[in-house]
Amino acid sequence: MSKFIKYYALEIYTVISILVLVIAGIVGDLSILQKFVLVYIFLFILHEWEEMKYPGGFADLIAKMIGVDISEDMKRASRIPTSILLLTFTITPFVLSQYPITILPLAFLGLFQGVVHILAIKLFKCPRCYSPGFVTAEIQSVVTIILFTYLIKNNILSGIEYLIGGLIMFACIIVMQKTITMMIGYKYSDVFKNIKK
């Protein structure tokens, strides 16, 4: 069973996310924030497939940058921590929509994705103005800007809540990245040493 989950992590994440979308469609009567969450879920599905399959290659760029060979099985298994993060960030604010702060880690992740994929073009020395996942990452950023505009215009959250949401997102991203680097037998700190090279 564990081999199946490791090999089909992306597909399992996709099925779970689509089920959430279907259930949300059946339930109906959703709040504005829940509708934003559904948009993110849809974009995250597309983003994961753009990074890993169509056209894919994001894992190969990272492997090349840090100087390691990653097997196909490991590339597939690396979607497990990513899927856990994405499901946590999307299902939590959907279920707890009465607490708007819960959508902030998700929103900051959308913004973060856009910035990272722009930086990746230069960092990975991509031959064209594209890194795998770029298109959907930039759409996530646009959705985040729209969401922040809505939250600020309606004075829904305080400044300290934005800070807490951003810190939660960064803490979770670091844990996810550390988990992935440990899975491939690498030290997280060594990644940054190789980036400097």
Solvent accessible surface area in square Angstrom, and as a share of the most:
residue,aa,sasa,rsa
1,M,178,0.79
2,S,70,0.45
3,K,172,0.73
4,F,109,0.46
5,I,68,0.35
6,K,101,0.43
7,Y,82,0.31
8,Y,83,0.32
9,A,5,0.04
10,L,9,0.04
11,E,45,0.20
12,I,53,0.27
13,Y,4,0.02
14,T,17,0.10
15,V,88,0.50
16,I,64,0.32
17,S,2,0.01
18,I,82,0.42
19,L,96,0.48
20,V,24,0.14
21,L,42,0.21
22,V,75,0.43
23,I,98,0.50
24,A,0,0.00
25,G,60,0.58
26,I,138,0.70
27,V,102,0.59
28,G,25,0.24
29,D,155,0.80
30,L,33,0.17
31,S,50,0.32
32,I,84,0.43
33,L,16,0.08
34,Q,29,0.13
35,K,107,0.45
36,F,29,0.12
37,V,0,0.00
38,L,29,0.14
39,V,65,0.37
40,Y,0,0.00
41,I,3,0.02
42,F,108,0.45
43,L,11,0.05
44,F,0,0.00
45,I,16,0.08
46,L,76,0.38
47,H,1,0.00
48,E,5,0.02
49,W,58,0.20
50,E,17,0.08
51,E,12,0.06
52,M,30,0.14
53,K,62,0.26
54,Y,161,0.61
55,P,83,0.52
56,G,10,0.10
57,G,28,0.27
58,F,25,0.11
59,A,15,0.11
60,D,69,0.36
61,L,41,0.20
62,I,59,0.30
63,A,8,0.07
64,K,168,0.71
65,M,44,0.20
66,I,3,0.02
67,G,64,0.62
68,V,34,0.20
69,D,150,0.78
70,I,32,0.16
71,S,66,0.42
72,E,93,0.42
73,D,90,0.47
74,M,56,0.25
75,K,39,0.16
76,R,37,0.14
77,A,4,0.03
78,S,9,0.06
79,R,21,0.08
80,I,45,0.23
81,P,15,0.09
82,T,11,0.06
83,S,12,0.08
84,I,108,0.55
85,L,16,0.08
86,L,3,0.02
87,L,31,0.16
88,T,73,0.42
89,F,11,0.04
90,T,4,0.02
91,I,62,0.32
92,T,51,0.30
93,P,3,0.02
94,F,29,0.12
95,V,97,0.56
96,L,68,0.34
97,S,25,0.16
98,Q,120,0.53
99,Y,120,0.46
100,P,36,0.23
101,I,48,0.25
102,T,28,0.16
103,I,2,0.01
104,L,0,0.00
105,P,12,0.08
106,L,0,0.00
107,A,0,0.00
108,F,43,0.18
109,L,3,0.02
110,G,0,0.00
111,L,59,0.29
112,F,50,0.21
113,Q,25,0.11
114,G,2,0.02
115,V,79,0.45
116,V,45,0.26
117,H,1,0.00
118,I,95,0.48
119,L,107,0.53
120,A,4,0.03
121,I,29,0.15
122,K,172,0.73
123,L,77,0.38
124,F,32,0.13
125,K,171,0.72
126,C,21,0.13
127,P,139,0.88
128,R,162,0.59
129,C,105,0.63
130,Y,38,0.14
131,S,0,0.00
132,P,14,0.09
133,G,0,0.00
134,F,43,0.18
135,V,82,0.47
136,T,11,0.06
137,A,0,0.00
138,E,39,0.18
139,I,77,0.39
140,Q,0,0.00
141,S,14,0.09
142,V,85,0.49
143,V,17,0.10
144,T,0,0.00
145,I,100,0.51
146,I,94,0.48
147,L,0,0.00
148,F,29,0.12
149,T,77,0.45
150,Y,66,0.25
151,L,0,0.00
152,I,116,0.59
153,K,170,0.72
154,N,79,0.40
155,N,130,0.67
156,I,58,0.29
157,L,18,0.09
158,S,52,0.33
159,G,58,0.56
160,I,108,0.55
161,E,49,0.22
162,Y,41,0.15
163,L,101,0.50
164,I,70,0.36
165,G,0,0.00
166,G,10,0.09
167,L,107,0.53
168,I,76,0.39
169,M,2,0.01
170,F,95,0.40
171,A,55,0.43
172,C,42,0.25
173,I,9,0.05
174,I,78,0.40
175,V,96,0.55
176,M,28,0.12
177,Q,63,0.28
178,K,93,0.39
179,T,53,0.31
180,I,33,0.17
181,T,13,0.07
182,M,144,0.64
183,M,60,0.27
184,I,40,0.20
185,G,68,0.65
186,Y,47,0.18
187,K,140,0.59
188,Y,38,0.14
189,S,63,0.41
190,D,40,0.21
191,V,16,0.09
192,F,99,0.41
193,K,120,0.51
194,N,27,0.14
195,I,59,0.30
196,K,176,0.74
197,K,194,0.82
